[in-house]
Amino acid sequence: MIRVELPQHLRTLAGVKGEVALEVAGPVTLRAVLDSLEAKYPMLQGTIREHVTLKRRDFLRFFACEEDLSHESPDALLPEAVASGREPLLVIGAIAGG
Amino acid sequence: MSQVRLLVGTRKGAFVLTSDGKREKWDVSGPHFAGWEIYHLKGSPVDPNRLYASQSSGWFGQIMQRSNDGGKTWEQAGNKFLYDGVPGTHQWYDGTPHPWEFKRVWHLEPSLSDAEEVYAGAEDAALFRSADGGQNWEELSGLRKHGSGPHWQPGAGGMCLHTVILDPSDPKRIFIAISAAGAFRTDDGGQTWKPINKGLRSQQIPDQDAEVGHCVHHIAMHPSRPGTLFMQKHWDVMRSDNAGDSWQEVSGNLPTDFGFAIDVHAHEPETIFVVPIKSDSEHFPLDGKLQVYRSKSGGNEWEALTKGLPQKDCYVNVLRDAMAVDRLDECGVYFGTTGGQVYGSSDAGDSWAPIVRDLPAVLSVEVQTLA
């Protein structure tokens, strides 16, 4: 199972508490994880990635294993620790405000 | 017993304020969608328990919500707002072409005849329609594809379609307004549109007779006189008596004719309300005095309404969608401020009292008069 940790507002939209667990068939890439996430929680469509273009929304970041994966290709394999479920993929809202 | 329900959109959530017909004691429900910007929420005139809400965030984009029980509970609707075809470009602030990009929904206008039908005014400027309760959205692209579209420019707040008015006497006629393109009208249900900006004067554009480019802030209409429109432009209060074909200024004796909000009395089609704001560089009331101005003559002659409103040290703003009137016998008037106050008057503006004082900055106020 792939573990994904969402920011508070997206947990509220999805109606979940804590991490979500996802089944991903095939290579564990960012695209595959987000496809699975949006399939299980369709209310999140458009909130992490733009509709159609699937471009990451500007103020969100993807972290895992103490690395920023936001600028990696969505088709790159995620770290083995994420693929095996030892570590979560973190969806992070950028710090902003004042 | 009559009931009044205020739907208040704020920078950090939505609030539902309810009272009986006396409008003295209010129950406050919220925040709904806490932490999200709620640009607008509005109820269906066909089914008052059907509400629509625009929920957005700089982080997570656009969400649409609807309620079937007057705002007690909500369910997420569709958020797929796609421009029809290749979006093309409009002008950017520096005059260069800039691709149309969807950012958020500013205004929701439920149909007058079908609770499942609702219109959404978007930034970047476009009008969308849903026929299934907000689940799926289709752009009425004849507006954006009007020949002037590539010349539209955003106002300081973005290139937003912020006003949608449905003509109760003609289901094919819709009025919309865009900052800073101007006002437009369709007479064929949204297939084709014409700019209706003749008579507007705007120092910010070089050609005073330009077909587009005017910064219209808001338009109001009384349902019994759908051919008469009242407009708060960037500067100037205007009226049209021919469905926008031409406009004349009715600022009259207003101390400043800059402002955002404008509305019409529920039972007196020539009685209108505005909230004068000092200037486009100082978005607060003149001299720190929060004053609603009322004209009972359709403009030109205005009186200040101050009873119950702060008359010193008040430096809030009242945004374009943040004023509304109820339909009780003695017309109630309501407005919200960027300081988080919602003021109400149960005597058509003669006196005011705060309903709530400390909400997040108010973006919109709508009112439902319930039997």
Interface residues (C-beta under 8 A of the other chain):
Chain A: P7 Q8 H9 L10 L13 M43 Q45 G46 T47 I48 E50 H51 V52 R57 F59 L60 G93 A94 A96
Chain B: G35 W36 S57 G58 W59 F60 G61 Q62 I63 Q76 N79 K80 F81 L82
